[in-house]
Amino acid sequence: MLLRLLLLLAPCGAGFATGVVSISLRGNWKIHSGNGSLQLPAAVPGCVHSALFHQRIIKDPYYRFNNLDYRWIALDNWTYTKKFKLRFDMSKWSKVNLVFEGIDTVAVVLLNSIPIGKTDNMFRRYSFDITHVVKAVNIIEVRFQSPVIYADQRSKLHTAYWVPPSCPPPVQDGECHVNFIRKMQCSFGWDWGPSFPTQGIWKDVRIEAYNICHLDYFTFTPIYDNYMKTWNLKIESSFDVVSSKLVSGEAIVAIPELNIQQTNNIELQHGERTVKLFVKIDKAVIVETWWPHGHGNQTGYNMTVLFELDGGLRFEKSAKVYFRTVELVEEPIQDSPGLSFYFKINGLPIFLKGSNWIPADLFQDRVTSALLRLFLQSVVDANMNALRVWGGGIYEQDEFYKLCDELGIMIWQDFMFACALYPTDEDFMDSVREEVTQQVRRLKSHPSIITWSGNNENEAALMMGWYDTQPNYSHIYINDYVTLYVKNIRTIVLEGDQTRPFITSSPTNGAKTTAEGWLSPNPYDLNYGDVHFYDYMSDCWDWRTFPKARFVSEYGYQSWPSFSTLEKVSSEEDWSYESRFALHRQHLIDGNNKMLKQIELHFKLPHSADQLRRFKDTLYLTQVMQAQCVKTETEFYRRSRNEIVSGKGHTMGALYWQLNDIWQAPSWSSLEYGGKWKMLHYFARHFFAPLLAVGFEDKDVLFIYGVSDLHSDHQTMLTVRVHTWSSLELVCSESTKPFVIKAGESVLLYIKPVPELLKGCPTCTRQSCVVSFYLSTDGELLSPINYHFLSSLKNAKGLLKANITATISQQGDTFVFDLKTSAVAPFVWLDVGSIPGRFSDNGFLMTEKTRTVFFYPWKPTSQSELEQSFHVTSLADTY
């Protein structure tokens, strides 16, 4: 085929040969299996699995047991080929490169049957010189090796000592030795995802031809001068200069909104040359800073950098520049041993509220910009301000970080190492060094990224003895750990980016870990750094279960996705909690039973004789359990933000595990595969609200705290109401006098023994009544209406089956659901099946006869379609 050319030419009639040409090789390729028995078209960017699916050679890989049935795909060696013609004489160009933005993963690249390079790292860009190989008519081949076989081979070649773990637990149905390949670690299987080790050209590929020189990369960093109280901008550009003569010209930096128009003379000698520009922003110019969501605007400024060089050559780069400072504060705390661990943005302490991000799909060609926007909009819609990009996935695509910049989502960015020890042989380290160099260069201009982190849980794995390694090898593993994360990754990060902190691991003890030689005997020390916390067997309604830590970067409980999500990848025989499918989809050891046991602590298990009804009720109850558990835990962390109890506290971050799903299965997520909100995500919208009343009991006494993330003090009052399960009539209510909640603080507002509270409410007992409370000013609600259960709901007395009806109408692009109930109803769940969208609220406690809820569709729908799909469930419906 004839390829379209993108030309960067001089504007005033400069000759073609003085320009730069970029030829995209995206689009249609061909692939074939190792023995040639399968030959088919394939799209680039893409992967083998997607090509097979689009040609209907395989079904949806996520359907039923296909992760087992399609293992053969990852075990084969696939080849990508493309024939293309060029419409000009390539011999007239001084340099011609073949550039791959991403190859997944191990491959030999040939052009016209001549090997031009090898790849072994999914996370880096490759550029191969093809100047003397390219012709008018060309055939490119990318011969992939099975990632599973490659990882096994690399492991066997590492004979000096074992580098664990060898294989994932059998329940995960995964592949082995993923730590020996620089590839998405969870693609070999995880406790929330299947094993689909992909092969393919997963990012852009192109040919670049040029004379004189070429701009290889462009990056920049805003820097605040604390002494001068001014902003500066460092701009770095790298050129490949092929001209033997000195190349002169100008670099013109323009930021109109900041009155910047700066011209620098530059000279480029032969070879790879870096141009560093320094822009000082006039102190008299007001620079608006970038703030996290909920704390201010995400102001950015349009910048262009134009290079005008000899021969009429021009390179122009445009970018959005954001200004913000970040500081990780680790300092002594009064009345508490250890050190604080919190982030300041623009000098203000910020409580990080959010979750952990995993890849949105194992097949990355399915992850569109629209899908990313849907997910990230759901993040801010739930009052979150932060995500941790977890180290077992990928460094996300540019669009992800661009959206986080625009939406004000802070990113804790792991490097892609997770739950394993890693080799440190020369080839592996060379690959990692280039990976880290490229990723820091690519990502450091984004204000959303507030910290780098070396790995996920590898310090804990090594120091807590996860893999039963022999003690006489401990010094080798420790040396490998320091070599990889400190001497290499940390060094490269600090050389490339001095504007944000670097943490060696998560969890870690931060400064204490550093002082102890980069590895702490107990990385889970509550007085330092961050912790990960999971406890499925203790009562999640008991706040004493949870750690009063400085920062909790992982915690959570599992649930199942909704039936409408599962239905797409299952058949009727699978629709039972005891089915082979339900067991197969669960990758946590005994995970399904753990959910039931946690449910049983406070709820009745479904007992319908109808198997499908019982299955749907069980799915619902797992979501109720998960939402209530994570609510209780998160509220505990939020009220601990400036409190020290028995030396513990000052919690300044709560990132639950996990935000999203990689397939349709039980997991810790609050967003199902495709983006549908679970009950937990609706709850997050409340428990992450900027102003919140939080209730809990201690020794028969009810305490209610006010928690504020706001920048200013707020005068408000607390209202406490008591309802009976058996009636929609309010039993009793009391309000405090107006008081002030200070900015960024948690304060005790209300304390009363429960017997005393109930004494003033006729006929109320713990089992027959429930408490709700909220903050308001002049009758205006300032916080969500929160609630506190006085007993387990399995012991609730007077709880009736509620008849809940909805009248649906349309207002513009939004749909209005006017609800009516015949009785008090806990955990009211509104469901419209597979119609994409979200409600303004869901999973709520309905204590009044009527309530209005809005539905925001993500795709066009109609009133009649919603009416046909609508179903409502509340707790008593499962009895």
N, C-alpha and C positions, 0 to 999 in steps of 0.2 A: 504494500500500500504506500501511497505518497503521504508523507507526514507534514503537518502544518508546522511552520517555523515561527518561533518567537524571537524577533530581532531587536537588539538594543543597539541602535545606530546613532551616529552623530547627527545633530539636527540640521546642519547647513550643507547638506549634500555630500557629506563625507563618504568616502568609498566603502563598499560592502566589506572589504577585507579588513577595515579598521574597526569593525564592530564586534559584537559578541552574539553568537547564535545559540539558542537553547531549544533543543528538539525533544519534545515529550515522547516517551515510549509507553505512556499509559494506554489502557484500552484493551484491545483484543490480542491475546496470546494463545498459544496452544500448549497443552501439557500432555505428558504420557507417563505411564507407570514404568517401573524398573524393567520389566520384560516386554514392554510395548503392547501388552494385551489391551490396555485402556488408552485411548487417545481422544482428546476432547478439547473444545474451546475453554478458555479461562480468562477472567477479567483481572487486570492489574490496575490498582492495588487489589489484592485478594489472597485467597489461600486455596489449597487443593480441596479441602472439604466443601467450601462454598461452590467451587466449580463443579464438583460431582453432584451437589444438591441441585444447582441450577440446570444441569443437564438431565436431572431426574434419574441418575444412576444410583443415588442413595436418597432416602427419605430425610426429613428433618433430623439432624444428628441428635437433637435433644428429645426426640420422641421415644418414650418408653425405655427400652433397654439398649438403645442404639449406641450408647457409649461403649458397651461391651461388643456389640455386633460389628462395630466399625473400627475396631482396634487395628485391623489390617492396613488401614490407610496410613497411619503413622509409622508402621513397620516397613513400608515400602520406600524406595528411593524414587522420587519424582523429578521430572525434568520439564522446565519451562522453555519454550522456544518462540522466537518471533523473527520473521523476515521483513526487512524494510529497505526502502530505496531512499536515497538522498538526491535532491535535485540540484546539487551544486558540487563543485570539485573540492573535496575535502583536503586535497594536497596543498591548497592555498592557505590553509590555516596552520599556524605555528603549533598549536596545542589543541588536542581533542580528548576530552574525558568522558567516560561513562560513569554516571553518578547514580547510586542507589541510596535513597533516603532511609530505607529499611529493608533488610532481607531476613527472613525467618526460616532457618537460621544458618545451618551448616551447608555450604555450597561451593562448587567450583564454577566460575564464570568463564565462558568461552565466546569469542567473537570470530566468526569465520573459521571455526574449528581450532583456533589458537587460544590456549589458556591465558587469561589476562589477570586473574586474581582469585582469591579464596575468601570466604566469609565464615565467621563462627560466632557472631554476636548480633542478636536481634535489636539491640539497643543503640547501635551506632550507625553512622553514615559511612558509606564506602565510595571512594572515587578511584577509578582505574584509568590509567593513561592508555588510550587506544590510537594515538596519533599515527602510528606506523602499521596499524592493523585494519583500520576502517576503510571501506570501499564505497563505491556507488550503490552496490547491492550487498546487503549484509544479512547474516543470520546470527542472532544472539542466542546462546543457550545458558541456562542456569541449572546446573545439575545438583540437585539436593541430595543429601544423605539423611536417612531416617534419624530424627533427633533422639529417638529412644535407643537405637543401636549405637549412635555416636556417644551418648552419655555413658552407656554400658562399657564401650571400648575405652573411653577416657578413664573411667573408674578402674578398670582392670590394669591399665598402664601405670596407675598410681600405686605402686607396690610397697613403698616405704612404710606406710601406715594407713589405717582405715580413716576415711573422712565421712563421718555419719551425717544423717541417717542414710542407709542404703535404699530403703523402700518406704513408701507410706504405709499406714496401717491397712490391713486387708479390706476393711469396711469401705475404704475410699476407692477401691477398684482402680488404683493408679499405676503409674510406671515408676521405674527406679532411677536413682542417681541423677536427679534433676539438678543437683548442686554442681555437677560437672559441665553444665552447658549454660551459656549466657542467653537465656530465653525466659519468657514469662514462666515463673516458677510454678504457678498454680495450673499451668497447662498440662502438667503431669498428674493432676488430681489434687484436691484439698478437702477439708472437712465440710465445705459448702459447695463444692463444684466437681464436675466430671473431669476425666482425663481425655483431652483431645490435643495431643501435641501436633500443632499445625506445621505445615510447610508452605512457603509462598513468598511472593514479593509483596510485602504488606504495606509499603509506602511508595511514594513517587519514584520513578526512574526516568532518567533523561540523558541526552548527550549535550555536552557543552563544548563549543568550539570557539577559539579566540586567537587573536593576535595581540601583541603589545602586553596586555594584562587582563586579569579577571578578578572580580571581587568574590572571594570565597565565603566570607562570613562578615556579619555586622552585628554588633551588640553594644549595649550601653548600660550605664549604672548611675542613677542619681545618688549623690552623696551630700549629707548635711554636715557643714562645718560648725561644730559646736562652739568653737572659740569665736569665729567671726559672725555666727548666727546667720549664715547664708547657705543657699543651695548651689551645688555645682553638679556638672554632668560630665561623666567620663564616657567617651565614645571610642570604641575599638573596632577597627576594620582590618581584615587580612586580605592581601592581594597576592595572586600568583603572577609574577612578572616574567614573561617569556622574552621580552625585548632585551637585546644585548645593550641597548642604549639606555641612558638615564631617562626615566619618564617623569615629566614635571606636570604640575597642574595646581588646581585649587580645590579645597574642600570647603563647601559652604553649608553651614548649619543654620536652619531657620526654625524658630518657634514663635510665630507671630503674636500669639496671645501673651507671651512673656517679653515682647519687644526684643527678641534675639534674632540677629542676622550677623553671623560671624564667619569671616573668611580666613582660611589658613592656607598658606603655600605649602605644598608637599612635593617631595622628590622620592621616587621609587627606583631602587636598583634591582638588577636581575635576581630572581629567586623568590622565595616566600617572604613577603614584607608586611609588617604590621604598622598601621597608622593609628596613633593615639591622639585624640583631640580632647581638649579640656575646655569646657564652657562654664564661665562664671556668670551666675545670674545676679543681676543688680539687686542690692539689698532693698532698694526703694520699690522694687516690683513685688506685689503681693502674690505669693505662690500658695495656691490652695492645695491642701494635702489630701491624700487618699485615705479613706477610713474604712474599716470593716463594716459590714452590714449592721444596721442598728445603731451605729455610732457616728454617722456623718455621711457626707457625699463621697462618691468615687470619682473625683475630678481628675481628668487627664488632659494633656495638652498635645496637639498635633505637631509633630516634628518631621522635617525633611532634611536629609543630608545628601547633598549633591556633590559628586566628584567630577570635575571637568579636567580632563587630562589631554596630553599631547595627542595629536592625530584626530582631534574632535571626538574623542571617546568620553562618554558620559555614563556614570552610574548614579542612580537615584534610589534612595531608600526612604520609606515613610514609616513612621511608627507613632504609637501613642505613648507619651511619657507620663508616668505617675510619680509623685513625690510622697514618700513616707519614711519614717524611721521605725526600726524594730530593735528591741532589746530584750534579752532573756535575763530576768532578774533572779539571781541566786544570792541571798544575803541572810544574815541571822534574823530570827523572829523572836520577839519578846515572849518569854514563858514557854518556849518550845525548843527542843534540841534540833540540830540540823539546819537546813537552809530552805528558803522559799524557792519556788519554781513557777514563775509566771512571766507572761509577755507584756511588754509595754509597746503600744503603737502610738507614735507621735507623742511620746512622753506619758501617755495615759495607760494605767493598768487595765487590761482587758481580760474578762473571763471568757475562755474559749468554750463555745457551745456548739456541739455538732456531732459528727460521726466519722466513720472510716470508709474510704472509697476503695472498692475493688474494681477490676475491669468490668465494663458493662456487658461484655460478651467475650467468649473465647475466640470467636471469629470476628476480628476487629473490623473487617469490611462492612459488618452490619451496623457499626456504631457511627451514626450520622451526626452532623452538627445539630440537627433538630432534636435528636434523642438526647444529646448532651445538654442542650438548653432545657429540655423538659426536666431532666434530673436535677440540674443545678438551680433551676427556678423553684423546684420543689424543696430544695435545701433552704433557700431564703424564705420561702412561703411558710416554712416551719420554724421561723425565727432563729435559725442556725446562723453562725458566722464563721464556721471553720470546718474543714475536712482534713483528714490525714490520708494522703495517698500512700497506701500500704505497700510494703516492700516485696510482696510476692507476685505483683502484677506487672504493670508497665509504667514507664514514664509517659504520661498521657500526651495526647496530640495537642498541637498548638491551640486549637480551638477551645479545648478544655480550660487552659490557663487564661486565655483571653476572656472567656465568659466569667471566670472567677474574678478577674480584675474588674470587669464591668459590674458584677453583682456584689462585690465586697466580701467574697468568701476567702478567708485566710487558709493557706495550705501549709500543712506540715508535710514536707516532702521526704519520704524515705528513698534511699537508694535500693536497687532491686536485689536484695538479699534477704532471705526469710527462713526462719525455723530450720537452720542447718549450719554445719561447719562447711568451710569452703577450701579448696586447694589453693596453693599460692605458688605453683610452678610458674616458670617464666612466661610461657605462652598465655596462660590464664591471666596473669597480672598485666601483661602488655595489653591484652584485650580490654580488661577492666579500666586501666588507666585512660585509654582512648575513649571508652564509653563515658566515664565520669567527666573528662575534659569537655567532650561535646555537649553533654547534658547540662552542665553548669553554664557553659557559654550560651546554649539555647534558651535556658529558662531564667537566668538571673535578672533579666529586665522586668520580670513580672512582680508587681508589688504584692500580689496575693500570696506568693511564697514567702513565709516568714521564718522558716527554719529548714535546714537540711538535717537528715538523720541517717546514720550509716547503714542501719539494718533493722529488721523486725525480729526481736526476741533472741538474737544470737548470743548476746552477752548472758542472758538468763539460761539459755540452752547449755552453754559451756560451763557456767559457774554453778548451776543447780543440778548438774549431772543428768540431763535429760536422756543421754544416749549411752550411759553405762560405759564410758570410755575408760581404758586402763589408766590408773594413776601415774604409771611411769611414762605415759605419753602426754601428761598434762602440760608440761613446759613447751612441747611442740605445738599443741593446739593454741595455747596462749600466745606463743610467738606468731603463729599464723594469723590469729585474730588481730593482733596489734599491727602486723605487717599490712594486712588488707585494709582495715578500717582507719587506722591512725597514720601510719607511715606513707600510705598511698592515697586513699580516698580523702582523708582529712587534709592532707598536704595540698592536694590538687584543688580542693574546694576553697581553702583559705587563700591560695595563690590567685584563684580566678574570681573570688567574690569576698570582699571584706565588709559587706553590708548587712549580713544576717548571721545568726549563730549556727554552729554545727554541733550536733549531738551524736555521739558514737553509736547509740542503739536506742531502742524503745522496747521494754522499759530500761531505764538507766537511773543511776543516782546522780547524774549530772556532774557537778563540780567534785563531788566525793569520788565518783568513779574515776575522774581524771586524776585526782590526787593519789588514788590507789593503784596507779599504773594502768588505767583504762579498763580495768575489770574489777568489779566489787564482789566480795563473797556473797552478798545478798542484794541483787539488783532491785528487789522489791521493797526496800527500806521505805517506810511511809514518811520518813522525815526528810527525804531528798527526792529530787527528780520526779519522774512519772511512774505510774504502775499500770499493769493490766490485771484485771480481777474478774474471775469467773467462779461461781458457786451455784450449781444447779440443784443441790439437795437441801440446802438450808432454806428456811422460810423467807421468801423475797419480800414479804410484807413487813418484815422485821428490820428496821433500819440499822440495828446493831450488827447485821450480817456484813455491812459494807465497810471498806477501809476509809478512815479519815485521813486521806493522803493529800499531798500537795497538788497533784495533777493526775487525773485518771484518763489515760489515752485509749484504753480498751475496756469494755465491760458489756455484758448483755445476756440475753436469753433467746432461745430459739422459738420459732413458730412456723406453722405451715402457711403457704400462700393460699389465696382464695380459690374456690372451686373453679371459677371461670378461667383462672390462669393455668391450673393443673389440667383442666379438661382438654386443652389444646395438645397436650403431649401424653395423653393416657387413653385407655379404652375402658369400657364399662366394668370389666372384670378387675380393674385396678382400684375402683372407688370404695376402698375399705381401708381403715387404719391398720388392719392386720394383713393386708395384701402383700404379695411379693414385690409389687411396684413400690408401695409405701416403705418397705424395708430397704429396697434397692436405692431409693432416692435419698435416704438418710445416711450421711457420711460421718456422723459423730457416733462413736461407740455408745450403744444403748440410748441414742438421742430421743427416739420416739417415746420410750418409757420414762425418760427423765422429764419430758414435758408433761406426761400424764400425772406423774407423782407430784409435780409442782402445782398442777391444776387441782388435784385432789385435796391439797392443803386447805383450799378456800372455796372450791366449787364442787358441784355434783357432776360426775361424768355422765355423758349422754347415754340413754338406755332405750332409745327408740327401737322398735322391732324392725323398722325399715332400714336396711343397710345403708342406702344412699343418704337418708336423712341423718342417720347416726354419724356417717363420715363427715357430712357438711357441718353438723353441730360440733364435731371434734375439731375440725379446722378452725371454726369460729372461736372455740374455747382456747385453742393454743394462742390465737391472736389476742384474746382478752387477757390471758395470763401474761404473755410477753409485754403487752402495753402497760399493765398494772405493775409488773416487776420493774421494768426500766423506769417508769414514772417514779416509783418509790425511791429507787437508787439515785436517779438524777436529782430529784428534789433534795435528797440528803447532801449531795455534793454541792448544790447551789446554796443551801443555807449554811454550809461550812466555809464560805468564801473568806470571811474575815473573823472567824471564830476559832479559838484554841480551847480544846477540852482535853484535859489530862495530857497536855503537851502535843496534841495532835490537831491538825486542821489547816486552815488557810488554803483550802482547795480552790484552785483557780482555772480548772479546766475539766470538762466532762465531754468526752468523745466516745459515744457508744459504738459498739460493734454490732452491726455494720449498716451502712446506708442502703446498698443496692445488691441485687442478685445477679449471678452470672448465668443461671438457668432456672427452671421452674422446679423448686425443691424446698424442703424445710431448711431454714437457715436463721441467722440472727438479724436479718435485714428488716428495714422499715419500709422499703420500696420493693415491690415484687419485680420480677423480670419483665421488662417493658415499661415499668414506671408506676403501676397502680399502687396507690397508698394503702399500706396495711393500717390497722388500728393504731399501731405504735407511732406512725408518722403523724397521725392526727393528734395523738397525745403529746408528741414532741412540740407541736405548734403551741400547746398550752404550757408544758413544763419548761420550755425555753423562752417563754414570754419575757419581755424586758422588765415588767413589773409583775410580781407573783406573790401570792400568799401560799405558804407551805405549812401543812398540818401534820403532826405526828404525836404519838403517845409515849410517855415514859412513866412507868410505875403508876398507871391509872390516871395520869394527868395529861390533859390535852394541851399541847403547845402549838401556837401558830406564829410563824415567822413571816416577815415581809422581806422580799429580796428584790434589789434594784440593780439593773445594769445601766441605768440612765446616767446622763452627765450632770444632771441638776437635781437638787433636792425637790421632793414632791410632798405637798400636804395632802393627806388622804384620811380615810377612816375605814375600819374593818367591820364588816357585817358577818355575824355568825348565825346560821339558821339550822333548825332541826326539823327533819321531815320524817314521817312514818311511812314504812313500806306499803301500808294498806290503804293509804288515802293521798289524794293530790292536794289536800288542804294542808297548809303550813302549820306545824305544831307550835313552834315558838321561834323568836328571833331576838337578837340583841346587837347593838352597834356600839363601837367605842367612840370616845371623843376624837376629834380630829388630831392628827399627829403628823410629824414630818419623817419621811423615810429619806435618809441621806443618800446622795449619789454614790452608786457603786458599793453599796453595803447590804448586809443582811442583819436584821434586827428582830428581837423577840417582841411581838405585839400583844400576845394574848396567852394567858396561862390559867387553866381552871381544871380542877379534878372532874373527871367524867361523871361520877355519881352526883356531884353538885350541879353540873350542867343538865343532867337528865331530870333531876329533882324539880327543876322549874318548867319541865315539859310534861304535861299530864299524859299518862299511859305509856310513856317511852321507856323502853329497856334497850340494852345494847343490841339485842337481836331484832328489835322491832323498828329501830330508827337509824337514820344516817345524818351526818353533819355536812353542811356545805358552807362555804365562806368566800368572801371576795373583798377587793379594795375598790373604793369609789370616792368621788368628790362631787358634791352637789348633785347627787343622783346619777352621775355619769360613771359607768364602769371603767376602771383603770386596769384591771387585771382579769384574767379568765376566772370563771366561777370554779373553784376547786372543791374537793370533797374529802371526807375521811370516813372510812367504814369502821363502825364500832364493834363489828364481829365479822367472822367469815360469812360470806354470802350463802354458803351451804347451810348455815344455821339461821339465816334470816327468817323472821316470822312475819307473816302477813303479805309476803311478796306474791303478787298475782300475775297471771298471764295477761300481758297488756295487748289490747287490740289497737295497733297503731296504723293509722291511715295517712295517705299523702295526697294532696291536691297539687298537681304540677302545672305551672304556667311559665311563660317565657317573657323575659325582659331583656331585649337586645340579644346579646350573645350568651346571656346567663339564664339559667332555669331556676325557678323558685319552687321549693318543696314546702308547702304548708302542712305541717304535721299535726295530728290530733292523737292523743292517747287516752285510753280508758283507765290507766293505772300508772303508778310510778314504775319506771322501767330503767334498770341499769344496763349499761353497755349497748345502747341502741345503735345497731349497725345498718346503715343504708347502703344498698348494693344495686348497681345497675349493670352487673355482669361485665361484659367485655367492651362496653362503651367507654372510650378513653376520656378521662377527666377526673376531677376531684370535687369533693364537697367542701363547703366552708367549715363544717365541723362534722364529726362522726365518732361513733363509739361512746357517746355521751350518756350522762345520767339525766333522764327526763323526769323532772319533778313537778312540772306544770302541764296543764291540759293541752296547750298548744305551743308550737315552736316553729320558727321559719328557718330553713336551711337553704343555702344556695349551691347550685351545681355549676362548675366551670368546665365546659367541655374542651378537650384538646383537639378535637376534630368536629366538623359539622354533624349535628344530630338533630332530632326533632322531639317534640313533646310526646308524640305517639310512640316513638321508638323507646323513649325513656319509660313511659307507662308500661310498655310490654315487658321491659327488662327489669323493672324495679322490684326489689324484694327487701323486706325489713325483718331483722331479727333482734330480739332482746334476750336477756339471760334466761328468763323463765320459759322461753320457747324451747329451750334445750332439755327441759325437765320432762 
